[in-house]
């Protein structure tokens, strides 16, 4: 889908923002770019849609070099969401979402129908929100509108630059959950910039960690990134709590679920789904202060999980990772 080959950006004053970057994003994948301020992650995102021109290298989308395309047309075909949202303050919400379809030559009726559909998709009832202005919405609601507008042209590629960074932690978690649902439903390819490693490992299929100076330090799955940092910089960046973060990205291993023999399921008081992460499982165990929790597959209880089972599953995942 996207291939960056030897891409670099050096400014006129000699500042190197990105150096010799090789990066490939597969179709339908959600890739997070993460790193400290000044590491080149936002510059990389903006080079993909030519808001910033690369100094060297090539950037291809579906095999076509973006530097050989009309930049305005290129941007119209790519969804783009930023932290500041960028809604037009003088336009109603429905008009904001209709903007891109109208630029593509759609009729007002078609654009309105598409905008209404997208507001419903992002969890904003059109009957309630369509005729409001941006200042009448909360920060989280404005971000949802920004996502809806970015999706209005049916893009196959969505670029997101710190989109949830300006909202409070509770709203941010809800937005992340909603976005993961949307991305899974629509299958759109996403490149997502964040400075927050927790957000990166929670959302990303793969995570690219950038170091200051525009160096790509590691590009890997969240589990491997947390379990096997490539160097000292990555190790320091993911932090001393990487073990806890790892629980949130490793799925429960059914091999470590114990049979329910001799246990009355009604006595357990809590249950988790068989596809839960180890972090979710441990959270339920701690929240309910129980020695075990029921594991269900749909309506059927398939076994129980204990803290020892969580530990065994984590050790098994790390052992598998070390031999991969």
N, C-alpha and C positions, 0 to 999 in steps of 0.2 A: 504493500500500500504506500508507505513512505520510506524513502531511502536517502539518508544523508551520507555522502562520501567525501571525506577529507574537508569537511566544511569548516571554515574559519571566519572570524570577524575581528579585524584590527582597525581601530579608529585612527583618524588623522594625527592625533597626538601620540600615537604609538601604543595606546592601551589595547591589550589583547583581551577581548571579551569571550571569545570561543576559539579553541585551538584544535585543528585537525580532528574534527568530530566525525566518527563513523557510527551511525545509528540506524536501525531498521525497525519499523513499527508494522506489525502484521495487520491484515484486514480484520476488523471487528475487535481489535485489542484495545485495552485501556492502559496506556503507558504514562506513568507519572515522572516528571522531571523535578528533582528535589535537590536542595543544597543551600548554603548560606548566601546572604546578600552579595551581589557582585560576582556570582559564579558563572553567569552566562545562560541560565536556564530560560529566562524570559526572552533574552536575545535570540536564543535558538528557536523558541516558539514563533517569534515575530519574523524570523528569516523564512520559516515555512510558508507564510502567506505574504512575504515580501514587504511587510511594514518596515523591515530593515533588510538591506541588501547584503548578501554574504561577500566577503572579500575573496574567498577562494573556495574551491570544491563545488560539488553539484548537489542539488536537492531535487528528488524526483517524487512525484505523486502518480501512482499507477503507470510508472514507466516514462512519464513525461517530465522534462526539465522545467521547473517552475520559472526559471529566469528567462525562458523563451516564450512565456505566455503573457498576455495582457494582465497587468496586476489587478486592475479593477474587476475584470471578469473572473480572475482567479479567486479573489476575496469573496465575490458573490456566491461562489460555489462551495465555500468553506464556512462552517459555523464558527463564530468567535465570541467568547464570553470572557469578560474581564471583571475584576474585583469591584470597580466603580459602577458596574452594570451598564452605564451609558444610555439609559432610556431617554427619550425626548420628553422633557418636562412639560411642554405645552400640548402634547398629544395624549389622548386617552390610551388606556392599556391595549385595547383592541387595535387601535391604529398603530401603536408601536410594534405589535407582533405582525401586522399586515405589511410592514415596510418592505421586507425582502421579496415576498411574492409579487408585490406591485412593481418592484424594480426589475423582476424577471418577466414582466409583461402580462401577469395574470390579471383577470378582470377583478373588479372590486368584490363582486359576489363570491368568486372562488377564493380570493385572499381572505375575506371575512370568514368563510366557512373553515378554511385551513387554520386561521388564528383561533377560532372558537374551539376547534378540535384540540389544538395544542394547549390551550389554557386548561382544558379538562385533563389533558394528559399529565400536566405538571401539578395538578391538584388545586387549581384555582377555578371555582365555579364561575363561568362566564356571566351568568345572571347577576352575580354579586360584584365581580371585579372588572368586567369588560369596559364599563363606562366611567371607571375611576381614573384619576391622574396618578402618576408615579408617587407624588408626595403624600398621597392618601394611603399608601401601602407600607408595611413594615419592611425592614431590610431584607428579611428572608423571603418575603413575597416578591419584592423587586428582583431578587436573584432568580426566582422561578420564572418571572416574566422574561428576564434576560436569556435563560435557557430556552424558553419557548420561542423567542424571536430568532435565536441561533438555529433552531431546528426547522424554522418555517419554510426554508427552501429545500427541504429533504436532503441535507448534505450527507455525504458518505464520510466526511471528516469533520470533527469538532475540535477546535483549539480552545483551551480554557486556561486563563492566566489568573491564578489565585482567586477563583470565583467566590469562594466561601470565606475568605479571610476577614471580612469586615463585619461578620455577624457573631452573636454570642455562641458559646460552646454548645448549648443545648440545641439551638436552631441549626447550628452547623452540622451536628450529628444527624438531625432529621433530613437536612438537605442532602447529605452524603447518602443516606439510605434511599431517598427518593431518586437520586441520580443513578445509583447502582441499578435500581429497578428499571429506570428508563433505558439505560445503556444496554441492559440485558434484553429488554423488549425490542428495542430498535436495531440493535446490532451495529450501531455506528462506531467508527474508529475514533478514539479520543486520545489527544495528547494534553496532559493536565499538569500545569505548573503549580507547585506549592513549596513553601519553606518548611512545612510541618511533616516530619518523618512519620508520625502516627497517621496522618491523613494519607500519605503516600502508600504506606503498606496496607492500609485498610481498603483503598480504592483500586490500586494498580494490579493489573495482571503481571506487569513487570515494572521495575523502578530503576530509573537512571539517576545515580548520585553524581552531582557535579562538585568539583573542588574549585576554590578561588583561582581565578586565572583561566577559567573555561575548560578545565581538564575533566574528561569523563572518567571518574574514579571506578565506578562499577555499574553494570547494567545486568540486572538479574531478577528472579522472582522474589517476592517479599520474604519467603521462608529462607531462601539461600542467602539473601542479603543480610538478614538478621543472624542466621546461623553460621555463615562463613564470610565475614567481611573481607574484601580483597586486600586492604592495607590498613595502616594505622589511622589514616584520615577517616575512612569509612567506619571503622570501629568506634572512633571517638564521636562521629556524627550520629550514629544510631544509638549511642549512649549506653550507660550501665544498665538500663532497664530493658535491653534488647530481649532478654529472656522472657519477660512478661509480654512484650510485643509479639514475640514468636508464637505464644499461645493463641493470639488472635488470628493468625494466618495459617495455622495447621489444623486440618479437619480432624474430627473424631475418627479414630480407627476402630471399626466394628470388632476387630480381633480382641480388643481390650474391654469389650462390654461383657459383663458376666451374666449368666442365665438368671432368670427370676425365680428359680427353684427355692421354695421355702420363704419367699418374700411376698407379703401382701402388697400389691401395687398401690392400693388405696392408702396405705400407711406411709408411703414415700413423700407425699405432699407436693411434689414438684416433678416436672418432666422436661426433657430437652428433645429436640429432633435429632434423628440419626445423622443428619448432614450438618450438625452444629460444629463450631470450632471448639478447640480445647479451652480457649478463653471463655467462651459462652458457657461451657459445661462447668468450669471452675467457678464462675460468677454465680451460677444457680446453686451450686453446692454451698458456697459461702453465705449467700443471701438467706438460704433456708436453714443453714446450720444443721445439715443432715450428713450422715455418713455415706449416703448413696443417693442417686437420683435416677428416676426412670428414664429409659431411652425408648423413644417411640418412632415408628415408621408409619406415618399417617395416624390412624386411630389405634394401631396395634402396638402394644408394648413388647419390645424385642429383647429387653434385658435391663440391667442396671449398671451404672458407672459409679466408681468410688474414686476418692482422691488418688489412691494407688494406681488405678486404671489410667487416670490423667497423666501421672508421672511415667508410666510404662509407654503410653502412646507418644509422649514427647520424646522419650529416649529412643524409641523405634524410629521416629521421624528424623531425628538427628543422625542416627546410625545410617539410615538410608541416604541421607544427604551427603554424608562423608564419603560414601562409596560411589556417588553419582559422577 
